[in-house]
Amino acid sequence: MRIYWVVFALTFAGCHGVIRDSATYNAEVGFMSAAALQGAESLMALVARGCKCVDGKFIDPVCESAAKRALVVRARVPWHKAMMLYNARLADDRPAVDPPTVPSPSTLCP
């Protein structure tokens, strides 16, 4: 019976959570969110300036991919930021269970 306690003790002896400073974590989440959103806005500006559409669809698949990436970031990063802060117990309000839907890339057709 003692061997079970020894195995149990050794198994969990090194297991401990990493404790992060909440202000530092909050700042890191804010920075990553802002960086992603600013990048998405720049990408959307490039799509508007350099991509062409015919019948509401991008001609170039690279433009469609860029538009989709920008829209995913713009739609979902705020939700992920809120969920990260909620999961870290730095926010009281839980975000919606499902992340927001992402608009069609064609919504960015100039």
C-alpha positions as CSV (number, residue, x, y, z in Angstrom):
1,M,0.0,0.0,0.0
2,R,2.9,2.4,0.7
3,I,4.1,2.1,-2.9
4,Y,0.9,3.7,-4.1
5,W,1.4,6.7,-1.8
6,V,5.0,7.0,-3.0
7,V,3.9,6.9,-6.6
8,F,1.1,9.4,-5.9
9,A,3.5,11.7,-4.1
10,L,6.1,11.6,-6.8
11,T,3.6,12.0,-9.6
12,F,2.2,15.3,-8.2
13,A,5.3,16.6,-6.4
14,G,6.5,18.6,-9.4
15,C,3.0,19.7,-10.6
16,H,2.2,23.2,-9.7
17,G,0.6,25.9,-11.6
18,V,2.5,28.9,-13.0
19,I,1.3,32.0,-11.3
20,R,1.4,35.1,-13.5
21,D,1.1,38.7,-12.4
22,S,-2.4,39.7,-13.4
23,A,-1.4,43.2,-14.6
24,T,1.3,41.7,-16.7
25,Y,-1.0,39.1,-18.2
26,N,-3.7,41.7,-18.9
27,A,-1.1,43.9,-20.6
28,E,0.1,41.0,-22.8
29,V,-3.4,40.0,-23.8
30,G,-4.1,43.7,-24.6
31,F,-0.9,44.0,-26.7
32,M,-1.6,40.9,-28.7
33,S,-5.2,41.9,-29.3
34,A,-4.2,45.4,-30.4
35,A,-1.4,44.1,-32.7
36,A,-3.7,41.6,-34.4
37,L,-6.5,44.2,-34.9
38,Q,-4.1,46.8,-36.2
39,G,-2.6,44.3,-38.6
40,A,-6.1,43.3,-39.8
41,E,-7.0,47.0,-40.4
42,S,-3.8,47.5,-42.5
43,L,-4.6,44.3,-44.5
44,M,-8.1,45.5,-45.1
45,A,-6.8,48.9,-46.4
46,L,-4.4,47.0,-48.8
47,V,-7.3,44.8,-50.0
48,A,-9.4,48.0,-50.6
49,R,-6.6,49.7,-52.4
50,G,-5.2,46.8,-54.5
51,C,-7.8,44.2,-55.1
52,K,-10.6,44.0,-57.7
53,C,-13.9,42.2,-57.7
54,V,-16.2,41.1,-60.4
55,D,-19.9,40.4,-59.5
56,G,-19.1,40.7,-55.8
57,K,-16.2,38.2,-55.8
58,F,-12.5,38.8,-55.7
59,I,-10.6,38.0,-58.9
60,D,-7.4,37.1,-57.2
61,P,-7.5,34.3,-54.7
62,V,-4.7,36.0,-52.7
63,C,-7.0,39.0,-52.2
64,E,-9.8,36.8,-51.1
65,S,-7.5,35.0,-48.6
66,A,-6.3,38.3,-47.3
67,A,-9.8,39.6,-46.9
68,K,-10.9,36.5,-45.1
69,R,-7.9,36.6,-42.7
70,A,-8.6,40.3,-41.9
71,L,-12.3,39.6,-41.3
72,V,-11.5,36.6,-39.0
73,V,-9.2,38.7,-36.9
74,R,-11.6,41.7,-36.7
75,A,-14.5,39.5,-35.8
76,R,-12.9,37.0,-33.4
77,V,-10.0,38.7,-31.6
78,P,-12.2,40.7,-29.3
79,W,-14.1,37.5,-28.4
80,H,-10.8,35.6,-27.7
81,K,-9.4,38.5,-25.7
82,A,-12.5,38.5,-23.5
83,M,-12.4,34.7,-23.1
84,M,-8.7,34.8,-22.2
85,L,-9.4,37.4,-19.5
86,Y,-12.4,35.5,-18.3
87,N,-10.5,32.2,-18.1
88,A,-7.8,33.9,-16.2
89,R,-10.4,35.3,-13.8
90,L,-9.6,38.8,-14.7
91,A,-13.1,39.5,-16.0
92,D,-16.4,38.7,-14.4
93,D,-18.5,38.5,-17.5
94,R,-18.2,35.4,-19.6
95,P,-18.3,35.9,-23.4
96,A,-20.9,34.1,-25.5
97,V,-20.3,30.4,-25.8
98,D,-19.9,30.6,-29.5
99,P,-17.5,33.0,-31.1
100,P,-18.9,35.6,-33.5
101,T,-19.6,34.7,-37.1
102,V,-17.1,35.9,-39.7
103,P,-18.5,37.9,-42.6
104,S,-18.0,36.7,-46.1
105,P,-14.8,38.1,-47.8
106,S,-17.0,39.5,-50.5
107,T,-18.1,42.2,-48.0
108,L,-14.7,43.8,-48.5
109,C,-15.1,44.0,-52.3
110,P,-14.4,47.6,-53.3
